[in-house]
Amino acid sequence: DGGITQSPKYLFRKEGQNVTLSCEQNLNHDAMYWYRQDPGQGLRLIYYSQIVNDFQKGDIAEGYSVSREKKESFPLTVTSAQKNPTAFYLCASSIDRQSYSNQPQHFGDGTRLSIL
Amino acid sequence: SQQGEEDPQALSIQEGENATMNCSYKTSINNLQWYRQNSGRGLVHLILIRSNEREKHSGRLRVTLDTSKKSSSLLITASRAADTASYFCATVPLLYTGANSKLTFGKGITLSVRP
């Protein structure tokens, strides 16, 4: 079945450590996104990518980095510069670079990141 | 800032009753989407309504859009315990012609359906 796979499901970060969250999709979607969700809050956009080897900052990019070397993969690194990383991280993808604005996003099941 | 704001924040109903959730937004939109999130899971797309549409149906779901009031409602008829989840509205700005990256989410409504 096609879908988006995020791993790991749970992740713990030590002080000063960078951690990388994986996101893989086999939907052949062009666009991929990373969101952060805090308790009782909506989703906030961290980074997005419309095409391989290209990505843009979202609303809360500070302390995060991404890469898009393959169409299927969009890993997110939470760096030590992100002082409050504890949150639920969601990856999403959507189809069709020609008419993005009317396409829904498909989500993975998230990674919950906590500080040790 | 949040573009979409849902109302109420929490809703508790008996199985079989209808659930109505509202969403208001601030700026003109291209389309509005509703998503569901079960506890600890990702979001699932429910329905998309374009700015030139007033009403859409999908199974037990009915969505309305009033662009003059900048509001939308999601109605779930004959609710079931399995409908227990958080529901989010999300908007795409009118003038956005590129990627769907500017999908802006509200804080969500927690729906509890009692068996």
HADDOCK unambig.tbl for C-alpha pairs under 7 A between the chains (distance, minus, plus):
assign (segid A and resid 40 and name CA) (segid B and resid 107 and name CA) 6.60 0.50 0.50
assign (segid A and resid 41 and name CA) (segid B and resid 107 and name CA) 4.63 0.50 0.50
assign (segid A and resid 42 and name CA) (segid B and resid 105 and name CA) 5.59 0.50 0.50
assign (segid A and resid 42 and name CA) (segid B and resid 106 and name CA) 5.22 0.50 0.50
assign (segid A and resid 42 and name CA) (segid B and resid 107 and name CA) 3.88 0.50 0.50
assign (segid A and resid 42 and name CA) (segid B and resid 108 and name CA) 6.19 0.50 0.50
assign (segid A and resid 43 and name CA) (segid B and resid 105 and name CA) 5.80 0.50 0.50
assign (segid A and resid 48 and name CA) (segid B and resid 101 and name CA) 6.44 0.50 0.50
assign (segid A and resid 50 and name CA) (segid B and resid 99 and name CA) 6.63 0.50 0.50
assign (segid A and resid 90 and name CA) (segid B and resid 42 and name CA) 6.75 0.50 0.50
assign (segid A and resid 97 and name CA) (segid B and resid 99 and name CA) 6.92 0.50 0.50
assign (segid A and resid 100 and name CA) (segid B and resid 98 and name CA) 6.38 0.50 0.50
assign (segid A and resid 100 and name CA) (segid B and resid 99 and name CA) 4.83 0.50 0.50
assign (segid A and resid 100 and name CA) (segid B and resid 100 and name CA) 5.07 0.50 0.50
assign (segid A and resid 101 and name CA) (segid B and resid 92 and name CA) 6.86 0.50 0.50
assign (segid A and resid 101 and name CA) (segid B and resid 97 and name CA) 6.71 0.50 0.50
assign (segid A and resid 101 and name CA) (segid B and resid 98 and name CA) 6.88 0.50 0.50
assign (segid A and resid 101 and name CA) (segid B and resid 99 and name CA) 6.25 0.50 0.50
assign (segid A and resid 101 and name CA) (segid B and resid 100 and name CA) 4.98 0.50 0.50
assign (segid A and resid 102 and name CA) (segid B and resid 31 and name CA) 6.92 0.50 0.50
assign (segid A and resid 104 and name CA) (segid B and resid 45 and name CA) 6.50 0.50 0.50
assign (segid A and resid 105 and name CA) (segid B and resid 45 and name CA) 6.98 0.50 0.50
assign (segid A and resid 106 and name CA) (segid B and resid 44 and name CA) 6.88 0.50 0.50
assign (segid A and resid 107 and name CA) (segid B and resid 42 and name CA) 5.53 0.50 0.50
assign (segid A and resid 107 and name CA) (segid B and resid 43 and name CA) 5.68 0.50 0.50
assign (segid A and resid 107 and name CA) (segid B and resid 44 and name CA) 6.80 0.50 0.50
assign (segid A and resid 108 and name CA) (segid B and resid 42 and name CA) 5.41 0.50 0.50
assign (segid A and resid 109 and name CA) (segid B and resid 41 and name CA) 4.72 0.50 0.50
assign (segid A and resid 109 and name CA) (segid B and resid 42 and name CA) 4.15 0.50 0.50
assign (segid A and resid 110 and name CA) (segid B and resid 41 and name CA) 6.49 0.50 0.50
assign (segid A and resid 110 and name CA) (segid B and resid 42 and name CA) 5.90 0.50 0.50
